[in-house]
C-alpha cells in the first residue's frame, strides 16, 4: 500500500491546479463552468513545461510577442491553423498576464492589453473552433476575472514575504521545477545555473 506522501506526489500538476481553481472559483459569481476550470488547469500544467511557453527564433529563446501571434493568425489562410494560433495567443495572454504582470508593466504594457488580445482570440474561437466553443466563449466574456483567478491560484494574487520566497526557492532547488523557476524569476530572484548547483 502506498504511503500518504507517495499518493500526494502521484497527483498530476493539472490535478493540483484544477483543485486550486475549483476552490478559488467558489468565490466567483457566477461560478465558472467545470469545463472552463478543467481547461485552465490543463493550460497551467502544459505551461509548466517551459518548451510550451518559449520559442526559438533567430538564435534566441523567448516568448513570442502576442502582437506577432495575432499577425500570424490574420495572415494564415487555413481556418484550422488560424484557430491553433489564436488558441496559443489566448492561452499565452492569460498565462503571461496572470503570472508576470509586473514585468510587462515596467515595459508599459497594461493588463488591458492582455485582456484585449486574449479575450479577442478566445472570442473568435468561441464562434469558430471545432471543439470547446462554450469554454472559449466563457474565457472571452470573463477574461479579466479568470486572469485574476489564475494569478491567485499561482500565488501571484498576494504579496509574498521573505519566508515565502525562501520556501519557494528551497522547493525549486529540490525539484528544479520550471514553473517554480518562472515564479521566482517573476519575483526578481536570479537563479543559479542548474548544472552549477550541488
C-alpha positions in Angstrom: 0.0 0.0 0.0 1.5 3.4 -1.0 2.3 5.9 1.7 0.5 9.2 2.0 3.5 11.1 0.6 3.7 8.7 -2.4 0.0 9.3 -3.1 0.4 13.0 -2.9 3.3 13.1 -5.3 1.4 10.9 -7.8 -1.1 13.6 -8.4 -0.5 15.3 -11.7 0.2 19.0 -12.0 -3.1 19.5 -13.8 -5.0 17.9 -10.9 -3.2 20.2 -8.5 -4.1 23.3 -10.5 -7.7 22.1 -11.0 -8.3 21.6 -7.3 -6.9 25.1 -6.6 -9.0 26.6 -9.4 -12.2 24.9 -8.1 -11.6 26.2 -4.6 -10.9 29.7 -5.9 -13.9 29.6 -8.2 -16.2 29.2 -5.2 -15.8 33.0 -4.6 -16.9 33.9 -8.1 -20.5 34.7 -9.0 -21.4 33.2 -11.3 -19.0 30.3 -10.8 -17.1 29.3 -14.0 -18.2 26.1 -15.7 -16.3 23.0 -14.7 -15.2 22.6 -18.3 -13.6 26.0 -18.2 -11.8 25.2 -14.9 -10.6 21.9 -16.4 -9.2 23.8 -19.4 -7.4 26.3 -17.2 -5.9 23.5 -15.1 -4.6 21.8 -18.2 -3.3 25.1 -19.6 -1.3 25.8 -16.4 0.1 22.2 -16.3 1.1 22.5 -20.0 2.9 25.7 -19.4 4.7 24.1 -16.5 6.9 22.8 -19.4 8.9 25.9 -20.5 9.1 24.5 -24.0 5.4 25.2 -24.3 5.9 28.9 -23.4 9.2 29.8 -25.1 10.0 29.6 -28.8 13.3 29.6 -30.6 13.6 32.4 -33.2 16.7 33.9 -34.9 19.1 32.2 -32.4 17.1 33.4 -29.3 14.8 31.7 -26.9 11.9 34.0 -25.9 8.2 34.3 -25.6 6.7 35.1 -29.0 5.1 38.6 -28.7 1.3 38.4 -28.7 1.1 41.0 -31.5 3.2 38.7 -33.7 0.9 35.8 -33.0 -2.0 37.9 -33.9 -0.4 38.9 -37.1 0.3 35.2 -37.9 -3.3 34.4 -37.3 -4.5 37.2 -39.6 -2.1 36.2 -42.3 -2.7 32.5 -42.4 -5.3 31.3 -44.9 -6.1 28.0 -43.3 -9.0 28.1 -40.8 -7.7 25.2 -38.7 -4.2 26.8 -38.4 -5.8 30.2 -37.6 -7.6 28.6 -34.7 -4.5 26.9 -33.4 -2.6 30.2 -33.4 -5.4 32.1 -31.7 -5.6 29.4 -29.1 -1.9 29.8 -28.4 -2.4 33.6 -28.3 -5.3 33.4 -25.8 -3.5 30.9 -23.6 -0.3 32.9 -23.6 -2.1 36.1 -22.9 -3.9 34.5 -19.9 -0.7 32.9 -18.6 1.7 35.8 -19.0 -0.8 38.4 -17.9 -1.6 36.4 -14.7 1.9 35.4 -13.7 4.2 38.2 -14.9 2.2 41.4 -14.9 4.9 43.5 -13.2 7.5 42.5 -15.9 5.2 43.8 -18.6 4.0 46.8 -16.6 7.7 48.0 -16.4 7.7 48.0 -20.3 4.4 50.0 -20.4 2.2 47.0 -21.2 -1.0 47.1 -19.2 -3.4 44.5 -18.0 -5.9 45.7 -20.6 -3.5 44.6 -23.4 -3.7 41.0 -22.2 -7.5 41.2 -21.8 -7.9 42.6 -25.3 -5.5 40.2 -27.0 -6.6 37.1 -25.1 -10.3 37.9 -24.9 -10.3 38.7 -28.7 -8.6 35.4 -29.5 -11.0 33.4 -27.3 -14.0 35.3 -28.7 -13.0 34.2 -32.3 -12.6 30.6 -31.0 -15.9 30.7 -29.3 -17.6 31.2 -32.6 -15.3 29.3 -34.9 -13.4 26.5 -33.1 -14.3 22.8 -33.8 -14.3 22.0 -30.1 -14.7 23.7 -26.7 -16.7 26.6 -28.1 -18.5 27.2 -24.7 -15.2 27.1 -22.9 -13.7 29.7 -25.2 -16.8 31.9 -25.0 -16.6 31.9 -21.2 -12.9 32.7 -21.4 -13.6 35.6 -23.7 -16.5 37.0 -21.7 -14.8 36.7 -18.3 -11.1 37.0 -19.3 -10.2 39.7 -16.8 -11.7 37.9 -13.8 -10.3 34.5 -14.9 -6.9 36.1 -15.3 -7.2 37.2 -11.6 -8.2 33.7 -10.6 -5.2 32.2 -12.3 -3.0 34.7 -10.6 -4.4 33.9 -7.2 -4.1 30.1 -7.8 -0.5 30.5 -8.8 0.3 32.7 -5.8 0.6 35.9 -7.7 -2.6 37.4 -6.3 -0.9 38.1 -2.9 2.3 39.7 -1.8 5.0 37.2 -0.8 7.2 37.9 2.2 10.9 36.8 2.5 9.8 33.5 4.2 7.5 32.6 1.3 10.2 33.4 -1.3 12.8 31.3 0.6 10.4 28.4 0.8 9.7 28.7 -2.9 13.4 28.8 -3.6 14.0 25.7 -1.5 11.3 23.8 -3.4 12.9 24.8 -6.7 16.3 23.7 -5.5 14.9 20.3 -4.6 12.8 19.8 -7.8 14.2 22.1 -10.5 10.6 22.6 -11.5 10.5 25.2 -14.4 7.1 26.6 -13.1 8.8 27.4 -9.7 11.8 28.9 -11.6 9.4 31.1 -13.6 7.6 32.2 -10.5 10.9 33.0 -8.7 12.2 35.0 -11.7 8.9 36.9 -11.8 9.7 37.9 -8.2 13.1 39.2 -9.3 15.1 36.3 -8.0 18.2 35.5 -10.0 18.6 31.7 -10.1 22.0 29.9 -10.4 22.7 27.7 -13.4 21.1 24.3 -12.8 24.3 22.5 -13.8 26.3 24.5 -11.3 24.3 23.6 -8.2 25.3 20.8 -5.8 
